[in-house]
Amino acid sequence: MTKPSRYDRIAFVASPSNEAQAAFHQLTSQYGNCDPDEADVVVALGGDGLMLQTLHHHMRSGKPIYGMHRGTVGFLMNEYSAHDLRARLAAAHESEINPLLMRATDVNDRVHLHHAINEVYLFRQTSQAARLRILIDERERMPELIADGVIVATPAGSTAYNLSAQGPILPINAALLALTPISAFRPRRWRGALLPNTAYVVIEVLEDDKRPVAAVADHEEVRRVRRVEILSDKSISMRMLFDPGHSLEERILREQFGY
């Protein structure tokens, strides 16, 4: 008797694009479509946006997520193929990531809790630059940053908004976070910092009435924040599957060499 696959029960999710929906119908007719609560693995069909949504939705389930590129940006996705999917899943390599936890307090003293897989960032809401104070592990490290904003990025998110803001690319297994300014005005030459992923980061908004600032955890936005606390949530581990030779570690390494 053939030994059953490690990932025999597959749940498929797809973005609404025509390309992703066509792939969804092809794969579900070929492999079936299990209820996500009973599935061994979730296969996401789309781009990086759908992958982030899927990771957020299954954040606490412990289920591995395997993405296939049927969208615009596919850095977190594998190449699409309908052939022998269960064998690909069985051969895939696993990367484990922890999300960031953002605790944002707004000007009305309401507290908002959100998780972020890529990054937490603060950004000015008006034409005036933000004035921010940065503390690391309860020690003031920057009394005043005047900038459009600032990013705290995970290794998984270091090639996203962080990279566009000239931040460093972090290897996926690095125990680091990237702290990157967005269009810094003062200090003029500050390019950011690398922090241990155990760091407790606090960003306070100075002149929050005159210079309002929003905080964003992936796609969750909180307006007019006064104080934002950020740390890596070690209580949550998410499992991502990648084809051999195309792991997230390999992709991030390639990005550092520009290909």
C-alpha positions, 0 to 999 in steps of 0.5 A: 500500500502506498504511504499517504502523503504528508499533505494529502488534505489540501485547502485552496484559497485564491485572489479574485483575479481571473488568473487566480480563479482559473488556477483555483478551478483547475486545482480543486477539480484535480485535487479536491478542496478540503475545509481549511480547519481539517486540511493538512496544508493551505495553498494560496493562489495569487500574489504577496498580498493574498499570501499575507492575508492567508498568513494572517487568517491562519496565524494561530492554526499552525498549518503550513502555507504554500503559495503559488504565483497567480498575481502581481508581486510574487516574492513570497510565492512558488512558481505555478504548476498544476502537475503533481502538487502533492509531491511538490508539497512533500518535497518543500522546505519549511521556513518559520517566521514570527510576526510583530505585535503592535500596540498603538495608543491613539490621542483619545487613549484607545489602545489598538493591537495588531500583528504584522508579518512584514512591518510596522510603520509610522507615517505623517498624515499631513504635509508636515513632517512627523516628529518622533522619539525612539526608545529601545528596551526603555532607553532613549536612543533618539530624542527626535527624528524628523521624517516622513516616518519610520519602519520596523521590519522583520526579515520576511518584510525586509525586502518590501517597504523597508527595501524601498526606503533604502533599508537593509535586506535581512536573511530570513533566519537572522535574529534581527529587526530593521529600524529604517527612517522614511525620508529623514530630514533630521538627523540628516545622515541617519540611515537606521539601525539593526536591532535584535529581534528581542528588542522592545521598540517604543515610538512616541509622537511629538506634537501629535496635535499639530503633526498627526501620525498614523501607524500601520501593521501590514494592512491595519491602520490606526490614525492619530497615534500618540505612542506605538509599542512594537515587539516580536511575538514569539508565541506565534510561529507561522510555517511557509513552504517553498520548493527546493532551491527557491526557499525564502532564505535563497530569495532574500540572498539573491535580492542582496546581489541584485538578481 
